[in-house]
């Protein structure tokens, strides 16, 4: 009969169970569309936004952040994403028409939000529930543009930047809509490299124990 040393199996199981503590992240995707021009009056000096933007453009918001950033609120979650880069293990970015906004470009260095009586300078922020994004907030300015259009996330307006006098681009700002119904906010677990190593060692210990027991069993039969 095949016998496996219980201490070896127990050690392997212990190592594997400890490795199950994976880093947890939320992966978020939300899209929207520029549906109309705002049409500022001729008396406004800030008459344009950016030549690369047009009605019908798709806006894509993508984010990945540690689950520790999310706080339970109103049957869902609220996560402040201020200061995240545009790439890496954690990121936040907003793309449309060749422009990119990121969470380091909050116009007012983060609005305060309150969770359990604690003050978090968190904008841009998102709310989500049931695997869907339910809201976004923040007032952003983009990277790598001379026109610096302002993106007001919550009511989806792209407006000319403040103080851009003499801007004569024909597009005068846009109104858009978010497609919350087809958004996603999913929780994933990603083991750290050392965790994978522990898992491999644990499984290797189990396999070695089983192989040793089989060899012993075959030797006993030959004797």
Secondary structure, DSSP 8 states (H G I E B T S, - for coil): -----HHHHHHHHHHHHHHT--EEEEEEEEEEEEEEE----TT-S-----TT--TT-EEEEEEEEEGGGEEEETTEEEEE-TT--SSSSSEEEEEETTEEEEGGGBTTS--EEEETTEEEE--SEEEEETTEEEEEE-EEE-BS-SS--EEETTTTEEE--TT-TT---S---EEEEE-GGG-EEEEEEE--HHHHHHHHHHHHHHHHHHHHHHHHHHHHHH-
